[in-house]
Amino acid sequence: MTDDFIGNDRSAQCEDLMTGFRSRRKMNRRRALGGILAGTLGVAATTTVARATPARTRRPAPSGTYRIDLHAHFLPPDYRAALLDHGHVTIGGYPTPDWSPEQALAFMDYYGIQAQALSVSDPGVSFLHGKEASDMARYCNTYAAGLFESHAGRFGAFAVLPMPDVAASIAEAVYALDELRLDGVVLLSAYDGVYLGDPRFEPLMIALQQRGAYVFVHPAAIPVDAKPQLPLPDFLEEFTFDTTRAATFMIATGLTQRYPNIRFQLAHAGGTLPFLSHRVSVASQTVLGELWPDDLPRPSILDTQRQIANFYYDTALSGSAAAMASVLAVSSREHVVFGSDWPFSALTLPQTGTRDPAPGLSEIFDADQRLEVERRNPLRQLPRLAEAVGS
């Protein structure tokens, strides 16, 4: 596939769609900001901070509908209804959004995104139990596979699993990857306070290793009794910390060493892992290293740095020079992939009219490098989707 430019007629049509899209969310934007920040930051203060951001030199971004989005969410009708029925009116402090294929396509066309790899966000299906959780996972995964047919070349998907039920999750992963041909799986950073890397999840990792699976690690909300009581939504900070906890524990328990065929994508530029990479890597030189369990590989500084470099880092809500420079300090550009976090990012999307969903990326990448991050790298990891989009 070549990078198609958006024609005038299509541009006008997308403009109309996005105008409606934004108008529907205008009131939600005001309500969400008011509810989230009232008494702490304030809407006026938030606006002042945004305007005070230092200007940086920006390079031109590529043109056309070329982006491949590896951090995008969907809420099929029955899934969204179940969330609301069980009291999940917000996700990470963000009002549970509407979603439809048509809304997703309007968003994608407007922001130059050719295809999205869809995934279910926190709480996955873990708010259900037993057969209900398994049935909901199957429903979401089958719904996603149906989009491959109804909207060819526009959607990929990461399978949601009925975690923390490991046996049921293995069965669903096998079906989703082998039969439905989904592009990978999505796992939350933790389930019921148990983080990825815990031995009880080992059988699932073996199944994913056998398939060389691509695994999108998405943060989970921290239980209320296990986090500071700050009047801030989880998606601002806590989500990034939980991604860091999961990645660090995966390294510390040797999971990323034992299963080199699994490619792990860390949401939101790896949370705070790039910034903390040195602290994580020196753990084996501290008293912690002396207490290292005999049955776990004791990581060296160089090996820990290698494992950190091997993660994939998405740009969702992290499209800034500060975030990307941090990632590039611990990994290579080939391990950076584009993510929009839509529809949960609707309140944060740039309103400049440039149709660039992450203009901050041009502060650190030139046009060809952005093409690599936003297209080539994602397609290199998802061969089915690459074939579907014709590239």
Buried (B, 14 or more C-beta within 10 A) or exposed (E): BEBEEBEEEEBEBBBEBBEEBBEEBEEBBEEBBEEBBEEEBEBEEEEEEEEEEEEEEBBEBBEEBBBBBBBBBBBBEEBBEBBEEEEBEBBBBBBBBBBEBEBBBBBBBBBBBBBBBBBBBBBBBBBBEEEEBBBBBBBBBBBBBBBBEEBEBBBBBBBBBBBBBBEBBBBBBBBBBEEBEBBBBBBBBBBEEBBBBBEEBBEBBEBBBEBEBBBBBBBBBBEEEEBEEEEBBBBBBBBBBBBBBBBBBBBBBBBBBBBEEBBBBBBBBBBBBBBBBBEBBEBBEEEEEEEBEEEBBBBEBEBBBBBBEBBBBBBBBBBBBEBBEBBBEBBEBEBBBBBBBBBBBBBBBBEEEEBBBBBBBBBBBEEEBBBBBBBBBBBEBBEBBBEBBEB
